[in-house]
Amino acid sequence: MNFSKPNIGVRENITLVPRKGQGWKALNWAISYRAVTPLAIIIDALIIFSTSMLSGIVYHLETIGLPGRMIQFGGFAAVVAALFITVGKSRNHYKLTELLNLKSQIRQVSLTWIVVFLFLTGAAFAMKVGGEFSRGATLLFAGCGLAALIAARVIWRVFVADGLAVRRFYGRQIVLIAEQSSQMDSGLHEALVRHGLEMSHQFVLPIEHDSTHRKDIIAQVISTVRGSDIEEIVVSASLDRWPELNGLLSELRVLPVPVNLVPVGPLSELFMLSSHTIGETVTIELQHGPRTLLERAIKRASDIVIAGTALILLLPLFAVTALAIKFDSRGPIIFRQRRCGFNGRLFRIFKFRTMSVLEDGETIVQAQQYDSRVTRVGHWLRRTSIDELPQLLNVLRGSMSIVGPRPHAVAHDNHFDKMVSNYAYRHHVKPGLTGWAQVNGFRGPTRTIADIEERTKFDLWYIDNWNLAVDIKIICMTAIELFRGENAY
């Protein structure tokens, strides 16, 4: 149907027609699209419970010949399911549209599952009850449960995609009211029908608020809905014309059916944002924090483990490097320089000294190829990025992370902030030893404004798309970049 045609006042019956070759058999097992979320939650709970029971029984039958304590398996499954589903529900993992994104679902399910088991392991250790549970059965449950949940997501992806394609989801019977100024197109009609809303009538209102024709059409809407099986009215209108819209809603209050708004126009973007209440005041989240509390905890825990382990393993290399620097040139072994961290907080970054100068003022000249200020040992250290290793101490202290936007000298930050839009957004997270920009070819000095603009684009992508898998990928790619040794001098 073409909504751009001004068929004002004409009611149209919208008939749901199966696609060619599918016939009415496609609708035999139609379900309400509103039931998808609770159904997905129930299935996850059943998967977790069944895999826990089966894993415990199979493991104990193989090891001791007895099925084991099934009450314990069930209780443990209940705790895991409660935590897993609560986290998933809070992050909208069970929404119908989210179930279509298989890659994101697998990543989020895996991350949530791992975090739940790490949390329970820590809790069991803290309460000294770890000995009550079989390690073998728990590990088997962890592996089988994750595999089963991922398999369920694959099936959900096929089920939802196929259901939307052939309109297997059913819902309310509705009437659509569109203002001429909203320039309705068939996209909304298609979306409503695909998600199970059966559109029985459509009305197009003229713009003029005091128009007699407009009042006649509203009267037709009321007459059509009253005494019918219509369960909902959907209004598509621009919020720029709120007085007219408010008048329409006032007249529709005589009908005992819900009225829902599909906002169009520039202000409609506000409805895509999260909102919450402070007392009785509704606030719209125009900009959200880059990390949730859980994500910050995961990030910090991984930083401490990686940095602590690396420092222990690299102690001999630290000692050899310190001696080489001391014998090669005069000056301190460790170079300290002011950098901007999270939220613009200043901190002192640690590096092995590689130059004969210790610049940290208003003007700092970046190292260039064949720079005479670089010492003999410093050239090798910069080439291999060993000079950056003391920043593991910054990571342990909490001023840096293993992965994040690389911090620049304060003098350079002040310059770049004036030249590059959204540059300051890099300070929404902690700076890192390595980053998405560095593994994509932006390692070393920034010669031009274009260089820093491109580097900033990669940094902003990382901030908006962070997850633990991305960090692991960047760490692996960093190892390859270090081996290549490009743009390091």
N, C-alpha and C positions, 0 to 999 in steps of 0.2 A: 504494500500500500504506500502511496506517495503522500506523505504528510504535508508537503509543501503546497498542495492544491487546496485552495480555500473553499472546501465544501462545507461552508458554514451552516451549522444547524442540521446537517444531514447525518442521520444515524446509520452506522454500518455494522452489519454482523460479520465478525471475524471468525472464520471456520478453520479449525486446525486440520491441515491436510498432510498425510504422510508423504515422505519423499518417494520418488520413483523407485520401484523395486523393493520397497520395504513393506508396504501394505499396512493394514491395521494390526498385524501380529506384533509390530514393534511396540504397541501400547499395552500388550497383555500383562506385563509385570510393572506397569508404571507406579511410582511411589512419589510421595510429596517431597519436594526438594528441601523442605524444612526438616525432614526426618533424617537427612544425610548426616548432619553433625552428631546427633545423639546415637545414631546407628554406628558411626565410626568409633565413637567413644566406647560403646558396649562391646564392639568387636575387639578393640585393643585390650579391654579388660579381660575378655575371654581368652585371648591369645596369651597374655601374661600369666593368667591363672593356669591354663592348661600346660604351657611350656614349663612352668615351675614344677607342677605336679609330675609331669612325665620325666623331666630331667632328674628330679630327686629319686623317683621310683627306679628308673633305668640304672642310674649310677649305683644305688645301693644294692640292687639285684645283682649287678655285675661284680661288685666288690665284696659284699658280705652275704649275698643270697637272700636278703630280706628287703621288703619294699621301703623300709625306713618310716620316719614319723611324718605321715601325710598332713597332720594338723600344722606342723611347723612349716612345711612347704606352702600350704595354703595361706598361712599368716604372713609369711615373707612375701608371697605374691601380692597379697592385698596391700602391703605397705609400698611395694614397688609400683603397683598399678596406680595407687592414689597419688604418689609423687609424680610419676610420668604423665598421667592424664592431666593433673593440675597444671603442671608447667606447659604442656602442650595446649591446653585450653586457654591459658593466659596469653599465649603467643599466637593464638588464632590458627593453630595447625590443623584444626578439624573443620574449618570453613570449606564449603564446596569448591570455591575458586582456588583455595590453597591446595586441595587434594589433586588439582590438575597439574601442579608444578612438581613433577616427580623428582627432579634433581634437588630442589630445595627441601622436599619432604624427606628424602634419604639422608641429606646432610643434617637436618634438624632432628630427625628421629635418632640418628646415631649419636649426635652430640648430647641430646637430652638423656638418652639411655646410659651413656658413659658417665655423665655427671651424677645421675641418680645412684649408680653403683659405687662411684667414688665417695659420694656423700654417706651412703649407708656403711661403706667400709670404714670410713673415718669415725662414724658414730659408734659402730660395733667395737672399734679399737678403744675409743674414749670410755665407753661403758664396760669394757673388758668382758664382752659377751661373744667375742669372735669364735671362741672354742666351741660354742653351742651349735655352730653351723658347719656343715661339711664344705670344705673348700672346693673339692672336686665337683660336687653337685651344684654349688653356686656358680662356678665357672662355666659348667655345662649349660646352666639356665641362662647365664648372661649371653653366651654365644648363640644358643638356639632361639632365645627370645628376640634378640636383635634381628636375626635372620628372618624369623617369622613376621616381625613387624614390618621389615622392609618388603618382604613378599606381599604383605597385605597392602602396602602403599602402591605397589605395582598393579595389583588387581583393582584398587580404588581408582587409579589413574585411568585404566581402561574402561571401567564401569562408568565413571563420571563423564569422560570424554564421549563415549558412545551414547550415554543417556542424553547429553545435551545435544548431540548431533541429530538424534532422531526424536527428540522431544518426549522422552520417557518420564519426565518429571511433571507432576500435576500440582496445581495449587488452587488459589482462589479464582472465582469468576469476577472480572473487574470491568469498570468503565474508565476510559482514558479521556481526560480533558486537557487540551493543549491550547495555549494562546498563540495567536498568529505570530506575535513577536518572538516566540521561542524557536521558530524555524525547526519544527520537529522533522526528523527523518525516519527512515525505516529501521535504523539501528536500534532505537529504543524499543520499537514494536517487536523486533526480532529477539532482543534480549529478554523482554517480558515473557514472550511466548516460550522461548527455550527453557526458561526457569519455571515453567509450569503455570503461569498466569494466563487464564483463558479470557481473552479480550472480547467481550460481547458487543460493545459500542464504543464509538469514538466521537467526540465533539470538539470543534475548533471555535474558540471564542474570538470575537473582534477585540481590538485593543481598547477602544473607547469605553471608559468606565460607565458613562451615563447612556450608552447606546441602548435603544429599545431592543435592537436585535440581540444584544448580549443578554439582556434580561430574559428574552424569550428562550434563548438556548439554555440558560440556567434552569428555567422552568421545565424545559424538556428533560434535562438531566434528572431533576427531582422526580418528574413523572415516570421516567424510565426505571429508576432505581426503586421507587416506592412499590412495595408489593411483589417485587421480583426476587430471583435467587442470587442477585448480585451481592457480593460480600465485601467489596472494596472499591473505592474511587481513587484513581491515581491522577494527580494534577501535574502537568509539565509546564513550568513557567519560570520567568526570570525574576530574581529577587530585586532587581532594579525597580520593579513595578509592584512593590509591596502593598501600597494602599489598595490597588485593584485586586491583588491576590487576597488580601485580608477580607475585602468585601465579599469575594467569592466564597471564602471559607465560612463567613458568617451566615450566608444563605444556605450553605450545604449542611449546617448544623441541625436542620430539621430532619435529616436522615440518620437513622441509627446504625450507620456503617462507618468504618474507619476511612479517613481521608489521608492519603500519603502524597508527599511532594517529591517530584523529581526536579531539582533545581538545574537550570541551564544558565549560561552566561558566565562572565568572569567570577562572580561571587560564588558560583557553584563549587569552586575549588576548596572553599572553606569546609565543606561537608566531607572532604576526603581526609581531613586532619582529625587527630584524636582530641577528645575533650574530657574534662573532669570537673567536679564541683568543689568549690571552697565555701563551705557553709551552704548558703542558698544561691551563691553566685556561680554561674557556668563560665568556665574558661576554655578557650580553644588553644591547643598546643601548636603554635605557629612554627616552633623549632624544637625538636626533641633532642635529648642528650644522645651522644653517639654510642653510649654503652649503658646497658641495664646493670643492676647490682650483681646479678648472677654472672653476666658476661665479664664485668670487671674482676670478679672473684676468680673466674676461670683464667683470664688473662694474667692476673697477678700470680696465681699459683704456677702457671706454666713458666712465667718469667723467672721465678725463684728457683724452680727445679732446674731449668736449662742453664741459667747463669751460675748457680751454685756448683752444678756438676762440671761445667766448663772450666771454672776457676780452679777446681781441684785437679782436673786432668791437665790443665795448661800451666801449672806452677813451674815445672822445669823450663818451659819455653819463656815464661816471664823472667826467670832468673837469668837465662842466657841473654835475652834481649836487653835487660837492664845493664849487664856487664858490657855488652857491645856498645851501647849508647855512651856509657861512662868512659870507656877507653877511646871512643872515636872522636868526641868533641866535648868542649867545656859546656857546663850548664846542667840543669836538673834532668832527672830521668823522666819524670812525669810532667807533661805540659797541661796546664789548666787554663780554661777559657770560658767566659760567660756565654751561656746559651739560653734561649727561651724554651720553656717546657710547657706542660699542660696549663692552659688558661693564662699563658704569658708569664708564668712564674720563672724567675731567673734561677739558674743553677750553674755549678762549675762542672764542665765536662772534663773527663780524664782521658789523656792520650799519651802514648809514648812520644817523647820529643823527637821530631824528625827534622827540625830546622835550627838554624843558628840564631833565630830571632824568636821572641815570645810576645807576639802582638795580641793585644786585647783592648784596644782603644776605640775611638770613634771612626778610625779609618783602618781597614785591614785589607791587605792585598792578597788575593787568592793565589795559591801555588800554580805555577805554569810549567809547561814541559821544559826540561833542562833548566829549572830554576836554580840559581846559584846559592840561594839560601838553604836549600835542602842538603843535609849532610850525606856522607857516603852510606852510612848505615840507614839513615832516614829514607834514602831512595829505595832501598830494598824493603824497608818496613812499609812504606806507602804502597809499593807495588803489590805486596802480598796482603795488605790491610791488617797486618799484625799491629800497627800503631793504634788501631781502634779497640783492641782487646781490653784495655783497662776500663772501657765503658761498661764492662760486665759489673764493675763495682757500682756504677751509676744505676744499673738495673736493680741490683740488690738493695740499693738505698731507696729506690722507688721514684727517682727523678726521670728514668728512662725505661723503655721496654725493649725486648729483643727485636720486635718488628714494629715499625711505625715510621712516620715521616722523619727523614734525617734532619737534625737540628742545624741551623746555620748560626754563625756568629751574630751577636746582637747588632753590630754595625750593618751587616748584610740584611738582617731581618727588617730593620728600619727602612732600608732602601727598597727592598722588594715589596714591602707592604704598601708603599706609595705607588708602585708601578704595576702591580698585578692584582686584579680583583679577586676576592675570596682567598687571598693569601693567608690572612689571619685565621681562616677556618682550620688550617693545619694544626693550630694549637688547641683544638677540641679534644685531642688525645695526646698521650705521652709520646715524645719523639723516640725513635728506635735506632738500634745498631745498624739495621738494614731495613729496606722498605720496598714497596711495590715499584716506585720510580727507579730505584737502583737496579733492580733485576730486569727492568725494561729499557736499559741502555742509558739511564741518566745518573751515572756514577761519576764522581769527580767534580771539577769546578763548573760553574755556570757562566759561560762567556757572554751570553746575550740575554735580553729580556725574554726572547722567544724560548730560550732554554728553561728559564725558571717558570714560565707559563706552562710549558709541557710537563715539567716535573710536578708542578702544583696540581695539574689535572690528574695525574696518577695518584698523588697523595690523597686527593679528595675522593677518588674512586675507592681507595682502600678504606677510608674512614666510613664511607656509606655502605660498604659491602663486607665489613669485617666478619670473620668467623674463624674458629680454630683451624679449620682445614686450609683457609687462605694463608694463615701464618705458617703452617707446616710447608705449604707449597713454596712460599717466599724463602723460607730457610733453605730448602733443597735447591732452589734456583740460585740462591746466593753462593752456595758452594761451587756451582758451575761458573758463575761470574768471577769468583776469586781465582779459579783455575785459569780462566782466560786472561785476567789481569788487564782488561781494557780501561782506558780513561783514568788510570791510577798513576799519579806522579806528583 
